[in-house]
Amino acid sequence: MAQFRAFGRSLLCVVVLASPAWDQVWAQDGDRIWGRLYTTSGEVHEGFIRWDRNEGSWVDVLDGSKEIPAENYVAWLEAKGADGPPLRFIDLQGFRISWREADPDFPPTASSGIRFGHLRSLRVVEGDGVELTLRSGELVVLEDRSRNLGRSNRGIVVDVPGRSEVDLDWRDLDRIDFSAAPSGVQARAHRLYGTVEDVQGNRYTGYVSWDRDEIMESDELEGEEMEGGRDRAIRFGEIASIARIRRGARVVLVDGRELDLTGERDVDRRNRGIHISDPGLGLVEVGWSEFQILRFHEPDAVIGYDAFDGGRPLVGTLVTQSGEEIDGMIRWDADEGGSWEFLNGSADDVTFTIEFSKVSRITRGEVFGATVTLVDGRTFELDDSNDVNWDNKGILIAPEAATGTRGSDQTRWRVVPWDQFKEVRFRHDTTIESGR
């Protein structure tokens, strides 16, 4: 394996490790998902888990969709001055038939996701969804609206120490109980980690998923050499860096050799993107057209299971355009109310999925979008999502719930529409340190 870091914008120093420092960092593989998996046939497998090919670390995201609480909809209707859902009617042969239906401006479900580290258990429920028990005790149901869940899931691999890997399909899964890996156990392969630089010069550091597929050192990068046409399949553990070039990619190996590859989805414009699970942010998705270079290196710190708490209600201070400040419990976009949930947006064709526990402040833009400031001081100008533009359904805040307790059916929510919103400052009792 190699250790290397970027100095300034372009200087790259590559040193082959001759010391045991790397092994000490990875000795426990504490950043890898560990769990006891129960199958529908009654088998039990315990070990390191690789989910849907491209999730294998506690900081990785399990995504799906969730139902929006009815009380959020009621509060939103009250803020609009409506007595209930919209009244629809049709005249048929002299009779008028009327009914009420959900407002199209307030969909009953929303995309959602959660980092694996927040999970205590996962249980498959009818309809290819999952019931999640968080480490806080909260129950969350995610439905099959993504490739992560249901029959679209590409498989679950359990690396059982001392035994061979176990490959399972979705239909085999009953439930999983998650926990930290036992002391002393090691996985067959380490998780990929590095820094991605985009064409704008922005850098994102964390656990890497290449082409939404390869996430381990043992996985292979495939391509055809531009000179000679030789087919290559290179273990990621042998790669120091990958850079986009015309018609392909330049691969620098840890021994210093360079290869220019093309002809496969891994190394040309068919690549489905590079995902970075940044411990201090969430998930960053860089498309091939925006990608410049990926440099692999070891993490400064291993983010283990104990770094997660299962989340807590969002609380903070909301400031309106008129200058009024309101302290209380918050549900963003009339939807997200837990610190484990995510804020979505894009900048320069790079997509961000930011965990609310990492957000310090959100300030509405003068015209479009919003400025999102993270707990670690980083700022991003985001747009292209209802979380950060005029499609936002409004920010719900319960002033009497400022202590941070979970709301109830009796909670009186106030809705601040996007055009009246200026800024929100979140308060977090705990944080997870960034990996870089």
Secondary structure as a PSIPRED ss2 file (coil, helix, strand):
# PSIPRED VFORMAT (PSIPRED V4.0)

   1 M C   1.000  0.000  0.000
   2 A E   0.000  0.000  1.000
   3 Q E   0.000  0.000  1.000
   4 F E   0.000  0.000  1.000
   5 R E   0.000  0.000  1.000
   6 A E   0.000  0.000  1.000
   7 F E   0.000  0.000  1.000
   8 G C   1.000  0.000  0.000
   9 R C   1.000  0.000  0.000
  10 S C   1.000  0.000  0.000
  11 L E   0.000  0.000  1.000
  12 L E   0.000  0.000  1.000
  13 C E   0.000  0.000  1.000
  14 V E   0.000  0.000  1.000
  15 V E   0.000  0.000  1.000
  16 V E   0.000  0.000  1.000
  17 L C   1.000  0.000  0.000
  18 A C   1.000  0.000  0.000
  19 S C   1.000  0.000  0.000
  20 P C   1.000  0.000  0.000
  21 A H   0.000  1.000  0.000
  22 W H   0.000  1.000  0.000
  23 D H   0.000  1.000  0.000
  24 Q H   0.000  1.000  0.000
  25 V H   0.000  1.000  0.000
  26 W H   0.000  1.000  0.000
  27 A C   1.000  0.000  0.000
  28 Q C   1.000  0.000  0.000
  29 D C   1.000  0.000  0.000
  30 G C   1.000  0.000  0.000
  31 D C   1.000  0.000  0.000
  32 R E   0.000  0.000  1.000
  33 I C   1.000  0.000  0.000
  34 W E   0.000  0.000  1.000
  35 G E   0.000  0.000  1.000
  36 R E   0.000  0.000  1.000
  37 L E   0.000  0.000  1.000
  38 Y E   0.000  0.000  1.000
  39 T E   0.000  0.000  1.000
  40 T C   1.000  0.000  0.000
  41 S C   1.000  0.000  0.000
  42 G C   1.000  0.000  0.000
  43 E C   1.000  0.000  0.000
  44 V E   0.000  0.000  1.000
  45 H E   0.000  0.000  1.000
  46 E E   0.000  0.000  1.000
  47 G E   0.000  0.000  1.000
  48 F E   0.000  0.000  1.000
  49 I E   0.000  0.000  1.000
  50 R E   0.000  0.000  1.000
  51 W E   0.000  0.000  1.000
  52 D C   1.000  0.000  0.000
  53 R C   1.000  0.000  0.000
  54 N C   1.000  0.000  0.000
  55 E E   0.000  0.000  1.000
  56 G C   1.000  0.000  0.000
  57 S E   0.000  0.000  1.000
  58 W C   1.000  0.000  0.000
  59 V C   1.000  0.000  0.000
  60 D C   1.000  0.000  0.000
  61 V E   0.000  0.000  1.000
  62 L E   0.000  0.000  1.000
  63 D E   0.000  0.000  1.000
  64 G E   0.000  0.000  1.000
  65 S E   0.000  0.000  1.000
  66 K E   0.000  0.000  1.000
  67 E E   0.000  0.000  1.000
  68 I C   1.000  0.000  0.000
  69 P C   1.000  0.000  0.000
  70 A H   0.000  1.000  0.000
  71 E H   0.000  1.000  0.000
  72 N H   0.000  1.000  0.000
  73 Y H   0.000  1.000  0.000
  74 V H   0.000  1.000  0.000
  75 A H   0.000  1.000  0.000
  76 W H   0.000  1.000  0.000
  77 L H   0.000  1.000  0.000
  78 E H   0.000  1.000  0.000
  79 A H   0.000  1.000  0.000
  80 K C   1.000  0.000  0.000
  81 G C   1.000  0.000  0.000
  82 A C   1.000  0.000  0.000
  83 D C   1.000  0.000  0.000
  84 G C   1.000  0.000  0.000
  85 P C   1.000  0.000  0.000
  86 P C   1.000  0.000  0.000
  87 L E   0.000  0.000  1.000
  88 R E   0.000  0.000  1.000
  89 F E   0.000  0.000  1.000
  90 I E   0.000  0.000  1.000
  91 D E   0.000  0.000  1.000
  92 L E   0.000  0.000  1.000
  93 Q C   1.000  0.000  0.000
  94 G C   1.000  0.000  0.000
  95 F E   0.000  0.000  1.000
  96 R E   0.000  0.000  1.000
  97 I E   0.000  0.000  1.000
  98 S E   0.000  0.000  1.000
  99 W E   0.000  0.000  1.000
 100 R E   0.000  0.000  1.000
 101 E C   1.000  0.000  0.000
 102 A C   1.000  0.000  0.000
 103 D C   1.000  0.000  0.000
 104 P C   1.000  0.000  0.000
 105 D C   1.000  0.000  0.000
 106 F C   1.000  0.000  0.000
 107 P C   1.000  0.000  0.000
 108 P C   1.000  0.000  0.000
 109 T E   0.000  0.000  1.000
 110 A E   0.000  0.000  1.000
 111 S E   0.000  0.000  1.000
 112 S E   0.000  0.000  1.000
 113 G E   0.000  0.000  1.000
 114 I E   0.000  0.000  1.000
 115 R E   0.000  0.000  1.000
 116 F H   0.000  1.000  0.000
 117 G H   0.000  1.000  0.000
 118 H H   0.000  1.000  0.000
 119 L E   0.000  0.000  1.000
 120 R E   0.000  0.000  1.000
 121 S E   0.000  0.000  1.000
 122 L E   0.000  0.000  1.000
 123 R E   0.000  0.000  1.000
 124 V E   0.000  0.000  1.000
 125 V E   0.000  0.000  1.000
 126 E C   1.000  0.000  0.000
 127 G C   1.000  0.000  0.000
 128 D C   1.000  0.000  0.000
 129 G E   0.000  0.000  1.000
 130 V E   0.000  0.000  1.000
 131 E E   0.000  0.000  1.000
 132 L E   0.000  0.000  1.000
 133 T E   0.000  0.000  1.000
 134 L E   0.000  0.000  1.000
 135 R C   1.000  0.000  0.000
 136 S C   1.000  0.000  0.000
 137 G C   1.000  0.000  0.000
 138 E C   1.000  0.000  0.000
 139 L E   0.000  0.000  1.000
 140 V E   0.000  0.000  1.000
 141 V E   0.000  0.000  1.000
 142 L E   0.000  0.000  1.000
 143 E E   0.000  0.000  1.000
 144 D C   1.000  0.000  0.000
 145 R C   1.000  0.000  0.000
 146 S C   1.000  0.000  0.000
 147 R C   1.000  0.000  0.000
 148 N C   1.000  0.000  0.000
 149 L C   1.000  0.000  0.000
 150 G H   0.000  1.000  0.000
 151 R H   0.000  1.000  0.000
 152 S H   0.000  1.000  0.000
 153 N C   1.000  0.000  0.000
 154 R C   1.000  0.000  0.000
 155 G C   1.000  0.000  0.000
 156 I E   0.000  0.000  1.000
 157 V E   0.000  0.000  1.000
 158 V E   0.000  0.000  1.000
 159 D E   0.000  0.000  1.000
 160 V C   1.000  0.000  0.000
 161 P C   1.000  0.000  0.000
 162 G C   1.000  0.000  0.000
 163 R C   1.000  0.000  0.000
 164 S C   1.000  0.000  0.000
 165 E E   0.000  0.000  1.000
 166 V E   0.000  0.000  1.000
 167 D E   0.000  0.000  1.000
 168 L E   0.000  0.000  1.000
 169 D C   1.000  0.000  0.000
 170 W H   0.000  1.000  0.000
 171 R H   0.000  1.000  0.000
 172 D H   0.000  1.000  0.000
 173 L E   0.000  0.000  1.000
 174 D E   0.000  0.000  1.000
 175 R E   0.000  0.000  1.000
 176 I E   0.000  0.000  1.000
 177 D E   0.000  0.000  1.000
 178 F E   0.000  0.000  1.000
 179 S C   1.000  0.000  0.000
 180 A C   1.000  0.000  0.000
 181 A C   1.000  0.000  0.000
 182 P C   1.000  0.000  0.000
 183 S C   1.000  0.000  0.000
 184 G C   1.000  0.000  0.000
 185 V C   1.000  0.000  0.000
 186 Q C   1.000  0.000  0.000
 187 A C   1.000  0.000  0.000
 188 R C   1.000  0.000  0.000
 189 A C   1.000  0.000  0.000
 190 H C   1.000  0.000  0.000
 191 R E   0.000  0.000  1.000
 192 L C   1.000  0.000  0.000
 193 Y E   0.000  0.000  1.000
 194 G E   0.000  0.000  1.000
 195 T E   0.000  0.000  1.000
 196 V E   0.000  0.000  1.000
 197 E E   0.000  0.000  1.000
 198 D E   0.000  0.000  1.000
 199 V C   1.000  0.000  0.000
 200 Q C   1.000  0.000  0.000
 201 G C   1.000  0.000  0.000
 202 N C   1.000  0.000  0.000
 203 R E   0.000  0.000  1.000
 204 Y E   0.000  0.000  1.000
 205 T E   0.000  0.000  1.000
 206 G E   0.000  0.000  1.000
 207 Y E   0.000  0.000  1.000
 208 V E   0.000  0.000  1.000
 209 S E   0.000  0.000  1.000
 210 W E   0.000  0.000  1.000
 211 D C   1.000  0.000  0.000
 212 R C   1.000  0.000  0.000
 213 D C   1.000  0.000  0.000
 214 E E   0.000  0.000  1.000
 215 I C   1.000  0.000  0.000
 216 M E   0.000  0.000  1.000
 217 E C   1.000  0.000  0.000
 218 S C   1.000  0.000  0.000
 219 D C   1.000  0.000  0.000
 220 E E   0.000  0.000  1.000
 221 L E   0.000  0.000  1.000
 222 E E   0.000  0.000  1.000
 223 G E   0.000  0.000  1.000
 224 E E   0.000  0.000  1.000
 225 E E   0.000  0.000  1.000
 226 M C   1.000  0.000  0.000
 227 E C   1.000  0.000  0.000
 228 G C   1.000  0.000  0.000
 229 G C   1.000  0.000  0.000
 230 R C   1.000  0.000  0.000
 231 D E   0.000  0.000  1.000
 232 R E   0.000  0.000  1.000
 233 A E   0.000  0.000  1.000
 234 I E   0.000  0.000  1.000
 235 R E   0.000  0.000  1.000
 236 F H   0.000  1.000  0.000
 237 G H   0.000  1.000  0.000
 238 E H   0.000  1.000  0.000
 239 I E   0.000  0.000  1.000
 240 A E   0.000  0.000  1.000
 241 S E   0.000  0.000  1.000
 242 I E   0.000  0.000  1.000
 243 A E   0.000  0.000  1.000
 244 R E   0.000  0.000  1.000
 245 I E   0.000  0.000  1.000
 246 R C   1.000  0.000  0.000
 247 R C   1.000  0.000  0.000
 248 G E   0.000  0.000  1.000
 249 A E   0.000  0.000  1.000
 250 R E   0.000  0.000  1.000
 251 V E   0.000  0.000  1.000
 252 V E   0.000  0.000  1.000
 253 L E   0.000  0.000  1.000
 254 V C   1.000  0.000  0.000
 255 D C   1.000  0.000  0.000
 256 G C   1.000  0.000  0.000
 257 R C   1.000  0.000  0.000
 258 E E   0.000  0.000  1.000
 259 L E   0.000  0.000  1.000
 260 D E   0.000  0.000  1.000
 261 L E   0.000  0.000  1.000
 262 T E   0.000  0.000  1.000
 263 G C   1.000  0.000  0.000
 264 E C   1.000  0.000  0.000
 265 R H   0.000  1.000  0.000
 266 D H   0.000  1.000  0.000
 267 V H   0.000  1.000  0.000
 268 D C   1.000  0.000  0.000
 269 R C   1.000  0.000  0.000
 270 R C   1.000  0.000  0.000
 271 N C   1.000  0.000  0.000
 272 R C   1.000  0.000  0.000
 273 G C   1.000  0.000  0.000
 274 I E   0.000  0.000  1.000
 275 H E   0.000  0.000  1.000
 276 I E   0.000  0.000  1.000
 277 S E   0.000  0.000  1.000
 278 D E   0.000  0.000  1.000
 279 P C   1.000  0.000  0.000
 280 G C   1.000  0.000  0.000
 281 L C   1.000  0.000  0.000
 282 G E   0.000  0.000  1.000
 283 L E   0.000  0.000  1.000
 284 V E   0.000  0.000  1.000
 285 E E   0.000  0.000  1.000
 286 V E   0.000  0.000  1.000
 287 G C   1.000  0.000  0.000
 288 W H   0.000  1.000  0.000
 289 S H   0.000  1.000  0.000
 290 E H   0.000  1.000  0.000
 291 F E   0.000  0.000  1.000
 292 Q E   0.000  0.000  1.000
 293 I E   0.000  0.000  1.000
 294 L E   0.000  0.000  1.000
 295 R E   0.000  0.000  1.000
 296 F E   0.000  0.000  1.000
 297 H C   1.000  0.000  0.000
 298 E C   1.000  0.000  0.000
 299 P C   1.000  0.000  0.000
 300 D C   1.000  0.000  0.000
 301 A C   1.000  0.000  0.000
 302 V C   1.000  0.000  0.000
 303 I C   1.000  0.000  0.000
 304 G C   1.000  0.000  0.000
 305 Y H   0.000  1.000  0.000
 306 D H   0.000  1.000  0.000
 307 A H   0.000  1.000  0.000
 308 F C   1.000  0.000  0.000
 309 D C   1.000  0.000  0.000
 310 G C   1.000  0.000  0.000
 311 G C   1.000  0.000  0.000
 312 R C   1.000  0.000  0.000
 313 P E   0.000  0.000  1.000
 314 L C   1.000  0.000  0.000
 315 V E   0.000  0.000  1.000
 316 G E   0.000  0.000  1.000
 317 T E   0.000  0.000  1.000
 318 L E   0.000  0.000  1.000
 319 V E   0.000  0.000  1.000
 320 T E   0.000  0.000  1.000
 321 Q C   1.000  0.000  0.000
 322 S C   1.000  0.000  0.000
 323 G C   1.000  0.000  0.000
 324 E C   1.000  0.000  0.000
 325 E E   0.000  0.000  1.000
 326 I E   0.000  0.000  1.000
 327 D E   0.000  0.000  1.000
 328 G E   0.000  0.000  1.000
 329 M E   0.000  0.000  1.000
 330 I E   0.000  0.000  1.000
 331 R E   0.000  0.000  1.000
 332 W E   0.000  0.000  1.000
 333 D C   1.000  0.000  0.000
 334 A C   1.000  0.000  0.000
 335 D C   1.000  0.000  0.000
 336 E E   0.000  0.000  1.000
 337 G C   1.000  0.000  0.000
 338 G E   0.000  0.000  1.000
 339 S C   1.000  0.000  0.000
 340 W C   1.000  0.000  0.000
 341 E C   1.000  0.000  0.000
 342 F E   0.000  0.000  1.000
 343 L E   0.000  0.000  1.000
 344 N E   0.000  0.000  1.000
 345 G E   0.000  0.000  1.000
 346 S E   0.000  0.000  1.000
 347 A E   0.000  0.000  1.000
 348 D C   1.000  0.000  0.000
 349 D C   1.000  0.000  0.000
 350 V E   0.000  0.000  1.000
 351 T E   0.000  0.000  1.000
 352 F E   0.000  0.000  1.000
 353 T E   0.000  0.000  1.000
 354 I E   0.000  0.000  1.000
 355 E E   0.000  0.000  1.000
 356 F H   0.000  1.000  0.000
 357 S H   0.000  1.000  0.000
 358 K H   0.000  1.000  0.000
 359 V E   0.000  0.000  1.000
 360 S E   0.000  0.000  1.000
 361 R E   0.000  0.000  1.000
 362 I E   0.000  0.000  1.000
 363 T E   0.000  0.000  1.000
 364 R E   0.000  0.000  1.000
 365 G C   1.000  0.000  0.000
 366 E C   1.000  0.000  0.000
 367 V C   1.000  0.000  0.000
 368 F C   1.000  0.000  0.000
 369 G C   1.000  0.000  0.000
 370 A E   0.000  0.000  1.000
 371 T E   0.000  0.000  1.000
 372 V E   0.000  0.000  1.000
 373 T E   0.000  0.000  1.000
 374 L E   0.000  0.000  1.000
 375 V C   1.000  0.000  0.000
 376 D C   1.000  0.000  0.000
 377 G C   1.000  0.000  0.000
 378 R C   1.000  0.000  0.000
 379 T E   0.000  0.000  1.000
 380 F E   0.000  0.000  1.000
 381 E E   0.000  0.000  1.000
 382 L E   0.000  0.000  1.000
 383 D E   0.000  0.000  1.000
 384 D C   1.000  0.000  0.000
 385 S C   1.000  0.000  0.000
 386 N C   1.000  0.000  0.000
 387 D C   1.000  0.000  0.000
 388 V C   1.000  0.000  0.000
 389 N C   1.000  0.000  0.000
 390 W C   1.000  0.000  0.000
 391 D C   1.000  0.000  0.000
 392 N C   1.000  0.000  0.000
 393 K C   1.000  0.000  0.000
 394 G C   1.000  0.000  0.000
 395 I E   0.000  0.000  1.000
 396 L E   0.000  0.000  1.000
 397 I E   0.000  0.000  1.000
 398 A E   0.000  0.000  1.000
 399 P H   0.000  1.000  0.000
 400 E H   0.000  1.000  0.000
 401 A H   0.000  1.000  0.000
 402 A C   1.000  0.000  0.000
 403 T C   1.000  0.000  0.000
 404 G C   1.000  0.000  0.000
 405 T C   1.000  0.000  0.000
 406 R C   1.000  0.000  0.000
 407 G C   1.000  0.000  0.000
 408 S C   1.000  0.000  0.000
 409 D C   1.000  0.000  0.000
 410 Q C   1.000  0.000  0.000
 411 T C   1.000  0.000  0.000
 412 R C   1.000  0.000  0.000
 413 W C   1.000  0.000  0.000
 414 R E   0.000  0.000  1.000
 415 V E   0.000  0.000  1.000
 416 V E   0.000  0.000  1.000
 417 P C   1.000  0.000  0.000
 418 W H   0.000  1.000  0.000
 419 D H   0.000  1.000  0.000
 420 Q H   0.000  1.000  0.000
 421 F E   0.000  0.000  1.000
 422 K E   0.000  0.000  1.000
 423 E E   0.000  0.000  1.000
 424 V E   0.000  0.000  1.000
 425 R E   0.000  0.000  1.000
 426 F E   0.000  0.000  1.000
 427 R E   0.000  0.000  1.000
 428 H C   1.000  0.000  0.000
 429 D C   1.000  0.000  0.000
 430 T C   1.000  0.000  0.000
 431 T C   1.000  0.000  0.000
 432 I C   1.000  0.000  0.000
 433 E C   1.000  0.000  0.000
 434 S C   1.000  0.000  0.000
 435 G C   1.000  0.000  0.000
 436 R C   1.000  0.000  0.000
